[in-house]
């Protein structure tokens, strides 16, 4: 079964939400536990999970670029937003919007 552009962008959207959720978990739970409750174990657990989620998200962004689903500008925007808490949900909304103008024969993202 062939993977469509829509499938690839859906996987990227899901990865973005997972990456964003791990970032919020790190910022809102693990880091306060480390600095307020002097319990660094949470950061030791959540930190690597977030790191893995970020690397997977980055790989999917680059795969979407190589597949000509997104442009260089869109790669920059998607990566910049990944560093902003709640930015993942902005990415998810951007990826849900209809794409009407093709980059090179396929649908692409429009910001």
Phi and psi in degrees as a GROMACS rama.xvg file:
@    title "Ramachandran Plot"
@    xaxis  label "Phi"
@    yaxis  label "Psi"
@TYPE xy
-78.0428  143.731  UNK-2
-88.2869  125.409  UNK-3
-91.18  167.453  UNK-4
-60.0811  -39.041  UNK-5
-62.0595  -41.0467  UNK-6
-63.8386  -44.3017  UNK-7
-62.4075  -42.537  UNK-8
-70.3673  -32.2421  UNK-9
-65.7038  -42.1906  UNK-10
-63.9596  -41.0052  UNK-11
-62.3132  -41.442  UNK-12
-63.1327  -43.8795  UNK-13
-64.2233  -43.1093  UNK-14
-62.0081  -37.5656  UNK-15
-62.5075  -43.9838  UNK-16
-66.3363  -40.478  UNK-17
-64.2748  -44.9344  UNK-18
-60.6492  -43.5581  UNK-19
-65.2286  -38.3667  UNK-20
-65.5972  -40.2023  UNK-21
-68.8173  -33.8156  UNK-22
-64.3502  -45.4174  UNK-23
-64.2024  -40.5066  UNK-24
-60.542  -40.7285  UNK-25
-65.2313  -48.2477  UNK-26
-72.0125  -40.4656  UNK-27
-95.3038  -17.267  UNK-28
-120.687  -59.0276  UNK-29
-66.5935  -47.7946  UNK-30
-67.4148  -42.3138  UNK-31
-60.7531  -38.2058  UNK-32
-61.9394  -38.1025  UNK-33
-67.7547  -46.9369  UNK-34
-91.3  -26.9369  UNK-35
-94.5727  -45.5957  UNK-36
-98.3834  2.71251  UNK-37
53.0599  46.3975  UNK-38
-124.709  85.7889  UNK-39
-73.5974  -7.55238  UNK-40
-59.4513  -38.4986  UNK-41
-60.8718  -41.9764  UNK-42
-67.6641  -34.9744  UNK-43
-64.8329  -26.8987  UNK-44
-90.9236  -51.2917  UNK-45
-73.7653  -33.1289  UNK-46
-55.8567  -54.3201  UNK-47
-64.4319  -33.7302  UNK-48
-64.1677  -44.8457  UNK-49
-64.039  -40.8444  UNK-50
-59.6738  -43.6503  UNK-51
-65.0872  -42.9606  UNK-52
-62.1067  -40.0946  UNK-53
-65.4128  -42.3505  UNK-54
-64.6765  -40.3976  UNK-55
-64.6159  -44.0393  UNK-56
-59.1466  -45.7516  UNK-57
-60.657  -43.8506  UNK-58
-61.8966  -40.2245  UNK-59
-69.106  -36.2362  UNK-60
-62.4439  -46.6423  UNK-61
-65.9113  -37.3017  UNK-62
-63.9522  -39.0917  UNK-63
-65.7604  -35.5356  UNK-64
-68.1821  -46.3001  UNK-65
-62.6182  -34.0518  UNK-66
-79.856  1.81797  UNK-67
63.9229  32.5642  UNK-68
-89.6327  -24.9864  UNK-69
-136.201  157.314  UNK-70
-92.4374  174.563  UNK-71
-61.4613  -42.0869  UNK-72
-60.9711  -41.6029  UNK-73
-67.6384  -35.8854  UNK-74
-59.6247  -47.1762  UNK-75
-60.7403  -42.9744  UNK-76
-66.0896  -45.1127  UNK-77
-63.0389  -37.5256  UNK-78
-73.578  -38.8331  UNK-79
-64.1455  -41.7855  UNK-80
-66.783  -24.8458  UNK-81
-64.3329  -18.8971  UNK-82
-92.0614  0.000854233  UNK-83
-105.821  124.886  UNK-84
-56.9958  138.135  UNK-85
71.6925  0.0648478  UNK-86
-64.9414  -27.4655  UNK-87
-61.0675  -35.5019  UNK-88
-75.3098  -26.7649  UNK-89
-66.2689  -43.7768  UNK-90
-61.2022  -45.0185  UNK-91
-59.2353  -40.9655  UNK-92
-66.7392  -40.3132  UNK-93
-63.9407  -39.0825  UNK-94
-74.4555  -19.0756  UNK-95
-82.4222  -22.6723  UNK-96
-62.2586  145.992  UNK-97
-64.4799  140.917  UNK-98
-106.863  117.764  UNK-99
-108.544  -25.6297  UNK-100
-108.784  118.609  UNK-101
-73.4195  146.923  UNK-102
-77.2847  -56.166  UNK-103
-147.016  80.1879  UNK-104
76.1  -10.5992  UNK-105
-124.94  165.227  UNK-106
-67.8632  149.737  UNK-107
-138.684  169.47  UNK-108
-79.4848  148.249  UNK-109
-128.882  126.535  UNK-110
